[in-house]
Amino acid sequence: MTLYSRAKISKEHGSLFNDAKAVELVEQIDFYFSLLEKSGADFTFFANAARAMQLDNKVKAYIKEHPRASVVNLGAGFETEFFRVDNGIIRWYDLDLPELIEVRKQLLPETDRLTCIAKSFLDPSWCQEINTEKGVFIIAGGLFRYFGEAEVRQFFSLLADRFPGCEIVFEAESKSSIDVDGSCGAYGAGWNDDEPEKRDAMQAEYMKAFENAWKIFFPQAQKDMMIGALTTSTRPQSAEWDDFKTWWNQLSAQEKGKAMSDFFISFTCGCPLEYANEMTAWDDRITVVDQFPLFRDIPRDPSMSLSVRQFMDYTDEKGRIKIFHMRF
């Protein structure tokens, strides 16, 4: 999804973001990306690309001051950031689980400056493979949300032990992003009751994508599991979309928000943070370099859909997703 997001936004908004390698990979990989197009919402595609834009800017600023630094991309997946920021002399490490790295190497072969590490970021042995002579900068885009605070705190202490002076940049979701009281939903899907037009427009965007995913993407077992996990007072009579739609239309705005969170619970952030300085209490070696909203300095281009522009404004106004830059 993140790879496709970067390719899609590169094609549609090339003046804002250009990831030629992502476009190349999407054309090369044998996968039904059309299913992602149909089952994704425009603002989620753009959010993925926006995160890449902001992390790119941070990496570029660091290697401008430390041109021969080592950059470590944690949970690399099919990220292609190296090809967007490479200055010709940095050392780059892409770290992910062995099964992913095996495929990644076939698509993006290693070079003398581009190295793959087939390990979990929680396995401290990866630290021994990093050249630390010219500085270390770490990227963790879309990673920490899948882990609890205890694991993230332990990892930050590891960085402070192994790489004193290193810096890390990542995105963090606010605690409000995981509320299930009807005013909030997964990854910014919900809207306050005092903003009904925005709330209804965003939910309609999500439902359009959700309907396509339900009909052509989700396996039957997953549909049954998702319906069974609903914590609303009622639930659809079957997994048929018509039954689902009838049920949905009978819900109140609060119930819809709660149901939306139930359906997207797998995307709920495991380590929500309101402010970067919360982490300074974890370890006195952690300091804050920067903190800012996800869409800061990204133009609200008229060519973007209304739902994208609304999502950008709302997310930044409410501080729901931020970029954190820390030093150890």
DATA-V677218 format. One line per field, one symbol per residue. ss: DSSP state (~ for helix, > for strand, _ for the rest). psi: psi as a letter, one per 20 degrees, with the letter a starting at -180 (. if undefined). A space follows every 50 residues. Layout:
BEGIN
ss->???
psi->???
END
This chain:
BEGIN
ss->_~~~~~~~~~~~_______~~~~~~~~~____~~~~~~~__~~~~~~~~~ ~~~~~~~~~~~~~~~____>>>>>______~~~~~_____>>>>>>_~~~ ~~~~~~~______>>>>>_____~~~~~~______>>>>>___~~~__~~ ~~~~~~~~~~~~____>>>>>>>_~~~~_______~~~____~~~~~~~~ ~~~~~~~~~~~~~~~~___~~~~~~~~~____________~~~~~~~~~_ __~~~~~~~~~~~_~~~________~~~~~~_____>>>>>>>_______ _____~~~~~~~~~~~~~__>>>>>>>_
psi->ghghghgghhhhlhhhponhhgggghhhpnqmhhhhghjqqghhghgghg ggghhghggghgihhmhkrpppoplhckqkhgihipjiirpppoprqghg hggghhhmqqaiioppomrqiioihhhiipojhjqppppmpkghijqrhg hgggghhgghghmpirqqprqqqrhhijqkjiirrpljhrqqhjlhgggh gghhgghghhggghhigpqghhggggghipjrhrrqhrjphghgggggii qrhghggghghghkhijppimqpgqhihihihpiipqpgqprqgjpjoqm phiqqhhghgggggghgikhpqppoqq.
END
